[in-house]
Amino acid sequence: MLVIVAPGQGSQTPGFLTPWLEVPTFANRIEWLSAVAGLDLKHYGTDADADAIRDTAIAQPLLVAAGLVAALELFPQPADAFSTVAAVAGHSVGEITAAAGARVITAEQAMVFVRERGRAMAEAASATPTGMTAVLGGDADDVLQVLEKHGLTPANVNGAGQVVAAGTVEQLDALKNDPPEGARLRPLAVAGAFHTRHMAPAVSTLRSYSTAISTHDPRTRLLSNRDGHVVHDGREVLNRIVEQVSNPVRWDLCQATMADLGVTGVLEMPPAGTLTGLARRALPGVETFALKTPDQLDDARAFVERHGSPSPMTASPTWRLAVAPMKGTFSAASLPAGTQLNAGDIIGTVATLRDSVEVTATHGGTVLEWLVEDGDPVAPGQPLVRLHPEAVAS
């Protein structure tokens, strides 16, 4: 089972696009997305130095464009991806890459949205000098206690012994002078305390923009940074991406869902290496592939063929699916075939020993067929019921 992941800000390095731009189709598509974003992405991916691409307003569009265009090189016929990719996920801004890859939004919508995301977050970051530092190792509980002591937010909980602390420069300096026992600190090449309260002004801006973006339901399982759940409603995907700007990234929970799915292979889009490194530590026995340069494409396609399995999602226009957001036991509401549902009606719950999540008929419709029974164990993204998407009077 194959998962494709897209990295977040801080993974960019000077010149990482240089070998890719030798591929004519890649170069042409980057030129088009540069026009959409209003940025010279070729320049920033080749000649610009580390300080230039550290700028949030530059780094974010650059990362999303690189991931999307590399995916088109890997899958020249995009529809082929959905017969092999079981799930997609993105870390922070990589969620926009994943959303576009799953056809929630178009590449052009993604570029406009990420451009405005980068600008809004850069503006929010300019209000107060802030930053982020990776805390590597140490006891997990001790790390969180030390961060709380210094007023820092665990903005990224990445698993495998890595937490990213975010806050003001003064708070990060205090952490440097008083680190958790047994932990190493590594400042990140980002320009602000992302995924914290410092980004609240950006959330307000992006929330208003998002209402103008049309969405479609994902064509494959899409794992959310909020809680690792599979989200199968396009509008909810976009809403979560907006809210995530000021909330912690729970990549550890995304990886837990990958384990629940039984993933066997994780392939990372360029600039690759960060997320596959985390996967090697958090998902022992899972094969990884970091796609860094175009001369790896043949090997990457072989990796896809080796691990690929079809997604349970479909683009059929005649019915919709309600799917399980997580692994657990499904308790179904009493809704026989023919029952008409309004948008938001509850169809059941998925429960574990620690949590219970309601599953709703996001778009409403008529129950056509139950695909599971009450009390069945379900996997993340497993289809539960087919709904005919006719409008239902309220």
C-alpha positions in Angstrom: 0.0 0.0 0.0 1.5 3.3 -1.2 1.3 6.8 0.5 2.6 9.9 -1.2 3.7 12.7 1.0 4.6 16.4 0.4 7.0 18.2 2.6 6.6 21.6 4.4 8.5 24.8 4.8 12.1 24.4 5.8 12.7 21.5 3.5 13.8 23.8 0.6 17.5 24.2 -0.2 19.2 26.6 -2.7 19.2 25.2 -6.3 17.0 22.2 -5.6 15.0 22.8 -8.8 18.1 23.0 -11.1 18.1 19.4 -12.3 14.3 19.3 -12.7 14.3 22.4 -15.0 16.4 20.4 -17.5 13.2 18.4 -18.2 11.2 20.5 -20.8 7.8 19.5 -19.5 8.7 20.4 -15.9 10.2 23.7 -17.0 7.1 24.6 -19.0 4.8 23.8 -16.1 6.9 25.7 -13.6 6.7 28.7 -16.0 3.0 28.5 -16.1 2.6 28.2 -12.3 5.0 31.1 -11.9 2.6 33.2 -14.0 -0.3 32.1 -11.8 1.6 32.8 -8.6 3.2 36.1 -9.8 6.6 34.8 -8.8 9.7 33.8 -10.8 9.8 30.2 -9.4 12.6 29.2 -11.8 14.8 31.9 -10.3 14.0 31.0 -6.7 14.5 27.3 -7.3 17.9 27.7 -9.0 19.8 31.0 -8.4 18.3 32.4 -5.2 20.2 32.0 -2.0 19.1 30.4 1.3 17.9 33.8 2.8 15.8 34.5 -0.3 13.9 31.2 -0.2 13.6 31.4 3.5 11.0 34.2 3.0 7.6 32.7 3.7 6.0 34.4 0.7 8.6 32.7 -1.6 9.1 29.4 0.1 5.5 28.3 0.2 4.6 28.7 -3.5 7.9 27.3 -4.4 7.3 24.1 -2.4 3.8 23.6 -3.7 4.7 24.1 -7.3 7.7 21.8 -7.1 5.6 19.0 -5.6 2.7 19.3 -8.0 4.9 19.4 -11.1 7.1 16.6 -10.0 3.9 14.5 -9.4 2.9 15.1 -13.0 6.3 13.8 -14.1 5.8 10.7 -12.0 2.2 10.3 -13.3 2.0 11.8 -16.8 -1.6 10.6 -16.9 -2.9 11.9 -13.5 -5.8 9.5 -13.5 -3.3 6.7 -13.2 -2.4 7.8 -9.8 -5.7 6.9 -8.3 -5.4 3.3 -9.3 -2.1 3.0 -7.3 -2.0 5.7 -4.6 -3.9 4.5 -1.4 -3.5 7.8 0.4 -1.8 11.3 0.3 -0.7 13.6 3.1 1.2 16.9 3.3 3.1 18.4 6.2 2.0 22.0 6.9 2.0 23.8 3.5 2.4 20.4 1.9 -1.3 19.9 2.7 -2.1 22.2 -0.2 0.1 20.1 -2.5 -1.7 17.0 -1.3 -5.1 18.6 -1.7 -4.4 19.5 -5.3 -2.9 16.1 -6.0 -6.1 14.5 -4.7 -8.1 16.8 -7.0 -9.8 18.7 -4.1 -8.6 22.0 -5.8 -6.9 22.6 -9.1 -3.2 23.4 -9.4 -4.1 27.0 -10.3 -6.3 27.4 -7.3 -3.5 25.9 -5.1 -1.0 28.4 -6.4 -3.2 31.4 -5.8 -4.2 30.2 -2.4 -0.6 29.3 -1.3 0.6 32.7 -2.6 -1.9 34.4 -0.3 -1.2 32.0 2.5 2.5 32.9 2.3 1.9 36.6 2.2 -0.6 36.5 5.1 1.7 34.4 7.2 4.7 36.6 6.4 2.7 39.6 7.4 1.6 38.0 10.7 5.2 36.9 11.4 6.5 40.5 10.9 4.4 41.7 13.8 6.7 40.0 16.4 10.1 38.4 15.9 9.4 34.7 16.1 10.8 31.4 14.9 10.9 27.6 15.2 13.4 25.1 16.6 13.4 21.4 16.2 13.8 19.5 19.5 15.3 16.1 18.7 15.3 13.3 21.3 14.7 13.6 25.0 11.8 12.2 27.0 8.6 13.2 25.3 6.8 14.4 28.4 9.9 16.3 29.6 10.2 18.0 26.3 6.6 19.2 26.4 7.0 20.4 30.0 10.1 22.4 29.1 8.4 24.0 26.2 5.4 25.0 28.4 7.9 26.4 31.0 9.3 28.7 28.4 5.9 29.7 26.9 6.6 27.8 23.6 4.1 25.9 21.5 4.7 22.4 20.2 3.8 23.5 16.7 4.8 20.3 15.0 4.6 17.0 16.7 6.4 14.9 14.2 6.8 11.6 16.0 10.0 9.6 16.1 11.4 11.8 18.9 10.9 15.2 17.1 8.9 18.1 18.3 9.2 21.6 16.8 9.0 24.4 19.3 7.6 27.8 18.1 7.4 31.2 19.8 9.2 34.5 20.2 12.9 34.9 19.7 13.3 35.5 23.4 11.4 32.3 24.2 13.6 30.3 21.8 16.7 31.8 23.3 15.5 30.7 26.8 15.1 27.2 25.4 18.6 27.3 23.9 19.9 28.1 27.4 17.7 25.5 29.1 17.0 22.6 26.8 15.3 19.4 27.8 17.6 16.8 29.1 19.1 14.5 26.4 17.6 16.6 23.6 19.4 18.4 20.7 18.1 21.7 19.3 18.2 22.6 15.6 16.9 26.1 14.5 14.7 25.8 11.4 14.9 28.0 8.2 11.5 29.5 8.6 10.5 33.1 9.2 8.0 32.9 12.0 6.2 30.9 14.6 3.9 29.0 12.3 1.0 26.9 13.6 0.7 29.1 16.8 -1.5 31.9 18.0 0.9 34.3 16.3 -0.6 33.3 13.0 -4.2 34.2 13.9 -4.4 37.2 11.6 -3.4 35.0 8.6 -6.3 32.6 9.5 -8.8 35.4 9.3 -7.5 36.5 5.9 -7.4 33.0 4.4 -10.9 32.1 5.8 -12.4 34.9 3.7 -10.4 33.8 0.6 -11.4 30.2 0.9 -15.1 30.9 0.6 -14.5 31.8 -3.1 -12.7 28.6 -3.9 -14.7 25.7 -5.4 -13.8 22.3 -4.1 -14.3 18.6 -5.0 -14.2 15.6 -2.8 -10.8 13.9 -2.7 -10.1 11.1 -5.2 -8.1 9.2 -2.7 -7.7 9.1 1.1 -6.4 12.4 2.3 -4.9 12.5 5.8 -5.4 15.7 7.9 -2.6 17.4 9.9 -5.2 18.2 12.6 -5.7 14.6 13.8 -4.5 12.2 11.2 -8.1 11.4 10.2 -9.2 10.7 6.6 -11.2 13.6 5.3 -13.5 12.9 2.4 -15.3 16.3 2.0 -13.5 18.8 -0.2 -14.9 21.8 1.7 -13.8 20.3 5.0 -10.3 19.7 3.6 -9.9 23.4 2.7 -11.4 24.6 6.0 -8.9 22.4 7.9 -6.0 23.8 5.8 -7.1 27.3 6.8 -7.4 26.6 10.5 -4.2 24.6 10.6 -2.2 27.8 10.0 -2.6 28.6 13.7 -2.8 25.1 15.1 -0.2 22.4 15.7 0.7 19.9 12.9 0.1 16.4 14.2 2.3 14.5 11.8 2.7 11.8 14.4 -1.0 11.1 14.1 -0.8 11.1 10.3 1.9 8.4 10.5 -0.2 6.5 13.0 -3.0 6.4 10.4 -0.5 5.2 7.8 0.3 2.3 10.1 -3.4 1.6 10.6 -3.8 1.4 6.8 -1.0 -1.1 6.6 1.2 1.1 4.4 4.2 -0.6 2.8 5.7 2.3 0.9 6.0 6.0 1.5 7.2 8.2 -1.5 8.1 11.8 -0.8 7.8 14.6 -3.4 10.7 17.1 -3.8 12.4 18.6 -2.1 12.4 15.2 -0.5 14.1 13.7 2.5 12.5 15.2 5.7 9.3 13.1 5.8 10.9 9.9 4.6 13.4 10.3 7.4 10.6 10.6 9.9 8.9 7.6 8.3 12.0 5.4 8.7 12.0 6.0 12.4 8.2 5.9 13.1 7.2 3.2 10.6 9.8 0.4 10.9 9.7 -2.1 8.0 8.0 0.4 5.7 10.1 1.1 2.5 10.7 4.8 1.7 11.6 6.7 -1.4 12.8 10.3 -1.4 12.3 11.7 -4.9 15.0 14.4 -5.2 16.0 14.6 -8.9 14.5 13.6 -12.2 17.0 10.8 -12.8 15.2 8.9 -10.1 11.9 8.9 -11.9 12.2 5.4 -13.4 13.1 4.0 -9.9 10.2 5.9 -8.4 7.8 4.4 -10.9 9.1 1.0 -10.1 8.5 1.8 -6.4 4.9 2.9 -7.2 4.3 -0.3 -9.1 5.7 -2.4 -6.2 3.6 -0.8 -3.5 0.6 0.6 -5.4 -2.9 -0.4 -4.6 -6.1 1.3 -5.7 -7.9 3.8 -3.5 -11.4 2.9 -2.4 -12.6 6.4 -3.5 -14.3 7.0 -6.8 -15.4 9.9 -9.0 -18.7 8.4 -10.0 -21.2 11.3 -10.5 -24.3 9.2 -9.6 -23.6 8.5 -5.9 -21.3 9.6 -3.0 -19.5 7.8 -0.3 -19.4 8.3 3.4 -16.1 7.0 4.7 -14.5 6.1 8.1 -12.2 8.9 9.3 -10.1 6.6 11.4 -9.6 2.9 12.4 -12.1 1.6 14.9 -15.4 -0.1 15.3 -18.4 1.3 13.4 -21.8 1.7 15.1 -24.4 2.4 12.4 -27.5 4.6 12.8 -30.8 2.9 11.9 -31.0 4.1 8.3 -32.4 1.5 5.9 -32.0 1.8 2.1 -34.2 4.6 0.8 -33.8 6.8 3.8 -33.4 10.5 2.9 -30.7 12.4 4.7 -30.0 16.1 5.0 -26.4 17.4 4.9 -24.8 16.9 8.3 -27.1 14.1 9.4 -25.3 11.4 11.5 -25.0 8.0 9.9 -23.0 6.4 12.8 -19.8 6.6 14.9 -16.4 5.1 14.7 -15.0 4.4 18.1 -11.6 3.2 19.6 -10.7 2.7 23.2 -9.7 6.3 23.5 -11.9 8.2 21.1 -15.2 8.3 19.3 -15.9 10.2 16.1 -19.3 10.9 14.5 -19.6 10.2 10.7 -22.1 12.5 8.9 -23.7 12.6 5.4 -21.7 15.6 4.4 -23.7 16.3 1.3 -27.0 14.7 2.2 -28.8 12.3 -0.1 -30.6 9.0 -0.2 -29.2 5.8 1.3 -28.5 3.4 -1.6 -26.5 0.6 0.1 -24.7 -0.1 3.3 -21.1 -1.3 2.7 -20.5 -2.3 6.4 -22.6 -3.6 9.2 -23.2 -2.4 12.7 -20.2 -3.5 14.9 -17.8 -4.0 12.0 -14.1 -3.1 12.4 -13.3 -0.4 9.8 -10.0 1.0 8.4 -9.3 4.7 7.8 -11.0 5.9 4.6 -13.1 2.7 4.3 -16.4 3.4 2.5 -19.4 2.9 4.9 -22.4 3.7 2.8 -23.4 4.8 -0.7 -25.6 7.9 -1.0 -27.5 9.2 -4.0 -26.6 12.9 -4.1 -30.0 14.2 -4.9 -31.0 17.3 -3.1 -33.1 16.7 0.0 -35.7 19.1 1.2 -35.1 20.4 4.7 
